[in-house]
Amino acid sequence: METEAAFRPFPARWNTYAHLARPAQMAATTTDALAGGLLAYILDSPGSVGWLIWLLAASMALYAGGAVLNAWCDRRGAHDGRHAHGAALPLSALLLAGGIGCAALVGRSSAILAVAIAVNAILYNVAARQRPLLGPFCMGACRALNFLLGLSLSAPALAGWWPLMLFPFLLSAAVTAVKLHRVHGDPRATVWGANALLLGVTCGLFLLTVERRFQIPMALPFIAIFAARAWPPFLRAALQPHPELADAAAHSGALALISLNAALAAGFGGLVMGGCVLLLPPLSLALGRRFAAA
């Protein structure tokens, strides 16, 4: 009942609010900013690691704000409770503003990118997620801008290496396209289009070998993980358009984003840098179990 939900003890309500923010996915999404930040240190050595911590905090707050807004737009889920959904809109606004504030502490470029992420998150949830082209574009832009948010630690790195954002953009757009197929029953062409985007990402990783600073032997283990996670479920979803297969492809593609970020970090910085990015999935799984049981 709504009255009972309103008078829940604060810890119980806190668990409910945290559940709306999807902390399991939050850790995975932050790998974009982490990979960008590591590349900034590798390519330009911008200074104290404390600035990267602020940008990771900004990334997490921005993601959480978008996730809570998504829950408010859905207005469903008995587990979340009516009271939580009533507070979701101001909570989302607070999280998005907090993310922008954390980014602003680092610099103007970071603040502008954070605002762009917040605008894309709002646009996706309010208007784009029902649209087969605009939805993938907005979600891809969120992940690409999140990568640039980390890269904004260094102005020279941001100016010289911003095209790397195309990797998370294309893969996230592919994952979102598969989700739209799963939820809204878009035609099979949507899933084949997602496979084409995936092919572009895979080829692009090998084309990076023309860049002298990208060490393909260091990136290969992570590229292999990425390919093993993404390609089989995406192809199955295209060949057999069943909702369960599309759901599995979207889930695997989201995990493949982590491996993609690790491949970029390893290619420019070595195996240790790639391993640092891969440390976040266990945290993501632990958070998922924690709040699934809450």
C-alpha positions as CSV (number, residue, x, y, z in Angstrom):
1,M,0.0,0.0,0.0
2,E,1.1,3.6,-0.7
3,T,0.7,4.6,3.0
4,E,2.8,1.7,4.2
5,A,5.5,2.5,1.6
6,A,5.6,6.1,2.7
7,F,6.3,5.1,6.3
8,R,9.0,2.5,5.6
9,P,12.1,2.7,7.8
10,F,14.8,4.8,6.1
11,P,17.2,1.9,5.4
12,A,14.4,0.0,3.6
13,R,13.6,3.1,1.5
14,W,17.3,3.6,0.8
15,N,17.5,0.1,-0.5
16,T,14.5,0.8,-2.8
17,Y,16.1,4.0,-4.1
18,A,19.4,2.3,-4.7
19,H,17.6,-0.5,-6.6
20,L,16.1,2.2,-8.9
21,A,19.6,3.4,-9.7
22,R,20.6,-0.1,-11.0
23,P,24.0,-0.2,-9.2
24,A,25.0,-3.5,-11.0
25,Q,24.9,-1.7,-14.4
26,M,26.4,1.4,-12.9
27,A,29.8,-0.2,-12.4
28,A,29.9,-1.6,-15.9
29,T,28.9,1.8,-17.4
30,T,31.7,3.6,-15.5
31,T,34.3,1.5,-17.5
32,D,33.7,4.0,-20.3
33,A,35.0,6.9,-18.2
34,L,37.6,4.8,-16.6
35,A,39.0,3.7,-20.0
36,G,39.0,7.3,-21.2
37,G,40.7,8.5,-18.0
38,L,43.4,5.8,-18.2
39,L,44.1,6.8,-21.8
40,A,44.4,10.4,-20.7
41,Y,47.1,9.4,-18.2
42,I,48.8,7.1,-20.8
43,L,48.9,9.7,-23.6
44,D,49.5,12.9,-21.6
45,S,50.1,12.3,-17.9
46,P,47.7,15.1,-16.7
47,G,48.5,14.9,-13.0
48,S,46.8,13.8,-9.8
49,V,44.7,10.7,-9.9
50,G,42.2,12.5,-7.7
51,W,40.7,14.2,-10.8
52,L,39.9,10.9,-12.3
53,I,38.1,9.9,-9.1
54,W,35.9,13.0,-9.5
55,L,35.1,12.1,-13.1
56,L,34.3,8.5,-12.1
57,A,31.9,9.8,-9.4
58,A,30.4,12.1,-12.1
59,S,29.9,9.2,-14.4
60,M,28.2,7.1,-11.7
61,A,25.9,9.9,-10.7
62,L,24.9,10.6,-14.3
63,Y,24.2,7.0,-15.0
64,A,22.2,6.6,-11.7
65,G,20.2,9.8,-12.6
66,G,19.3,8.4,-16.0
67,A,18.4,5.0,-14.5
68,V,16.1,6.6,-11.9
69,L,14.5,8.7,-14.6
70,N,13.9,5.5,-16.7
71,A,12.1,4.0,-13.7
72,W,10.0,7.1,-13.3
73,C,9.0,7.0,-16.9
74,D,8.1,3.3,-16.6
75,R,6.1,3.8,-13.4
76,R,6.0,0.1,-13.0
77,G,7.5,-2.7,-10.8
78,A,5.9,-3.6,-7.6
79,H,9.3,-4.3,-6.1
80,D,10.2,-0.6,-6.3
81,G,7.1,0.6,-4.6
82,R,4.9,3.6,-5.2
83,H,6.7,5.8,-2.7
84,A,10.0,5.2,-4.5
85,H,8.5,6.2,-7.8
86,G,7.0,9.3,-6.3
87,A,10.5,10.4,-5.2
88,A,12.2,9.2,-8.4
89,L,11.9,12.5,-10.4
90,P,13.5,14.8,-7.8
91,L,16.1,12.0,-7.0
92,S,17.0,11.8,-10.7
93,A,17.4,15.6,-11.0
94,L,19.6,15.6,-7.9
95,L,21.8,12.8,-9.3
96,L,22.2,14.4,-12.7
97,A,23.0,17.8,-11.1
98,G,25.5,16.1,-8.8
99,G,27.2,14.4,-11.7
100,I,27.5,17.7,-13.5
101,G,28.9,19.3,-10.3
102,C,31.5,16.6,-9.9
103,A,32.6,17.1,-13.5
104,A,32.7,20.9,-13.1
105,L,35.3,20.5,-10.3
106,V,37.7,19.0,-13.0
107,G,37.2,21.6,-15.6
108,R,35.0,23.4,-18.2
109,S,35.3,20.6,-20.8
110,S,34.3,18.0,-18.3
111,A,31.3,20.0,-17.2
112,I,30.1,20.5,-20.8
113,L,30.4,16.8,-21.5
114,A,28.5,16.0,-18.3
115,V,25.7,18.4,-19.3
116,A,25.6,16.7,-22.7
117,I,25.3,13.3,-21.1
118,A,22.5,14.5,-18.9
119,V,20.6,16.0,-21.9
120,N,21.0,12.7,-23.8
121,A,19.8,10.7,-20.9
122,I,16.7,12.9,-20.5
123,L,16.1,12.8,-24.3
124,Y,16.4,9.0,-24.4
125,N,14.0,8.4,-21.6
126,V,11.4,11.0,-22.5
127,A,11.3,10.8,-26.2
128,A,13.8,8.4,-27.9
129,R,13.5,5.0,-26.4
130,Q,10.4,4.1,-28.4
131,R,12.1,5.0,-31.7
132,P,14.3,2.5,-33.6
133,L,16.8,5.0,-34.8
134,L,16.8,7.9,-32.3
135,G,16.9,5.5,-29.3
136,P,20.2,3.7,-30.3
137,F,21.7,7.0,-31.3
138,C,20.9,8.7,-27.9
139,M,22.2,5.7,-25.9
140,G,25.3,5.4,-28.0
141,A,25.9,9.1,-27.6
142,C,25.6,8.7,-23.8
143,R,28.3,6.0,-23.8
144,A,30.6,7.9,-26.2
145,L,30.3,11.1,-24.2
146,N,31.0,9.1,-21.0
147,F,34.2,7.9,-22.6
148,L,35.1,11.5,-23.5
149,L,34.3,12.6,-20.0
150,G,37.2,10.4,-18.8
151,L,39.4,11.6,-21.6
152,S,38.7,15.2,-20.6
153,L,41.3,14.9,-17.9
154,S,43.7,16.0,-20.5
155,A,42.9,18.7,-23.0
156,P,45.5,17.5,-25.5
157,A,44.3,13.9,-25.2
158,L,40.7,15.0,-25.7
159,A,41.6,17.1,-28.8
160,G,43.8,14.4,-30.4
161,W,42.0,11.2,-29.5
162,W,38.3,12.0,-29.4
163,P,37.5,9.8,-32.4
164,L,38.0,6.8,-30.1
165,M,34.5,7.5,-28.8
166,L,33.2,5.9,-31.9
167,F,33.9,2.4,-30.4
168,P,31.6,2.7,-27.4
169,F,29.1,4.7,-29.5
170,L,28.7,2.0,-32.2
171,L,28.6,-0.9,-29.7
172,S,26.1,0.7,-27.4
173,A,23.9,1.7,-30.3
174,A,24.0,-2.0,-31.4
175,V,23.0,-3.2,-28.0
176,T,20.2,-0.7,-27.8
177,A,18.9,-1.7,-31.2
178,V,18.7,-5.3,-30.1
179,K,16.8,-4.2,-26.9
180,L,14.3,-2.3,-29.1
181,H,13.8,-5.4,-31.1
182,R,13.3,-7.4,-27.9
183,V,10.8,-4.9,-26.4
184,H,9.0,-3.4,-29.3
185,G,9.2,-6.2,-31.9
186,D,11.1,-4.3,-34.6
187,P,11.8,-6.2,-37.8
188,R,14.7,-8.6,-38.2
189,A,16.5,-5.9,-40.2
190,T,17.1,-4.0,-36.9
191,V,19.1,-7.0,-35.5
192,W,21.1,-7.3,-38.7
193,G,21.8,-3.6,-38.5
194,A,23.1,-4.2,-35.0
195,N,25.4,-6.9,-36.3
196,A,26.7,-4.5,-38.9
197,L,27.6,-2.0,-36.2
198,L,29.3,-4.8,-34.3
199,L,31.3,-5.6,-37.4
200,G,32.4,-2.0,-37.6
201,V,33.6,-2.1,-34.0
202,T,35.6,-5.3,-34.6
203,C,37.2,-4.1,-37.8
204,G,38.0,-0.7,-36.2
205,L,39.9,-2.4,-33.4
206,F,42.3,-4.0,-35.9
207,L,42.5,-0.8,-38.0
208,L,43.9,0.9,-34.9
209,T,47.1,-1.0,-35.7
210,V,48.0,1.8,-38.1
211,E,48.4,4.0,-35.1
212,R,52.0,3.5,-33.8
213,R,51.0,3.8,-30.1
214,F,48.4,1.0,-30.3
215,Q,49.9,-2.3,-29.4
216,I,47.7,-5.0,-30.9
217,P,49.4,-7.9,-29.0
218,M,48.5,-6.3,-25.7
219,A,44.9,-5.7,-26.8
220,L,44.4,-9.2,-28.4
221,P,43.3,-11.1,-25.2
222,F,40.6,-8.4,-24.5
223,I,39.5,-8.3,-28.2
224,A,39.1,-12.1,-28.0
225,I,36.9,-11.8,-24.8
226,F,34.9,-9.0,-26.6
227,A,34.3,-11.1,-29.7
228,A,33.4,-14.3,-27.7
229,R,30.8,-12.3,-25.7
230,A,29.3,-10.3,-28.5
231,W,29.3,-12.2,-31.8
232,P,27.7,-15.6,-31.0
233,P,24.5,-14.2,-29.3
234,F,24.2,-11.3,-31.8
235,L,24.3,-13.8,-34.7
236,R,21.8,-16.1,-33.0
237,A,19.4,-13.2,-32.4
238,A,19.6,-12.3,-36.1
239,L,19.2,-15.8,-37.5
240,Q,16.4,-16.8,-35.0
241,P,14.4,-13.7,-34.0
242,H,13.1,-15.0,-30.7
243,P,12.6,-12.6,-27.7
244,E,14.8,-14.8,-25.4
245,L,17.7,-14.7,-27.9
246,A,17.4,-10.9,-28.3
247,D,17.4,-10.5,-24.6
248,A,20.6,-12.7,-24.3
249,A,22.3,-10.7,-27.1
250,A,21.5,-7.4,-25.4
251,H,22.9,-8.7,-22.0
252,S,26.1,-10.1,-23.7
253,G,26.6,-6.9,-25.7
254,A,26.5,-4.8,-22.5
255,L,29.2,-7.1,-21.0
256,A,31.2,-6.9,-24.2
257,L,31.3,-3.1,-23.8
258,I,33.5,-3.7,-20.7
259,S,35.9,-5.9,-22.7
260,L,36.0,-3.3,-25.5
261,N,37.0,-0.6,-23.0
262,A,39.7,-3.0,-21.7
263,A,41.0,-3.6,-25.2
264,L,41.4,0.1,-25.8
265,A,43.2,0.6,-22.5
266,A,45.4,-2.4,-23.0
267,G,46.3,-1.4,-26.6
268,F,47.6,1.9,-25.5
269,G,48.8,1.2,-22.0
270,G,49.5,-2.6,-21.7
271,L,47.9,-5.6,-20.0
272,V,47.8,-4.0,-16.5
273,M,45.7,-1.1,-17.8
274,G,43.3,-3.5,-19.5
275,G,43.1,-5.6,-16.4
276,C,42.2,-2.5,-14.3
277,V,39.1,-2.0,-16.5
278,L,38.1,-5.7,-16.2
279,L,38.1,-5.4,-12.4
280,L,34.8,-3.7,-12.5
281,P,32.6,-6.6,-13.7
282,P,33.0,-8.6,-10.4
283,L,32.0,-5.5,-8.6
284,S,29.0,-5.2,-10.9
285,L,27.9,-8.8,-10.2
286,A,28.3,-8.3,-6.5
287,L,26.2,-5.2,-6.5
288,G,23.6,-7.0,-8.6
289,R,23.3,-9.9,-6.1
290,R,23.2,-7.4,-3.2
291,F,20.3,-5.4,-4.5
292,A,18.5,-8.3,-6.1
293,A,18.2,-9.7,-2.5
294,A,17.2,-6.4,-1.0
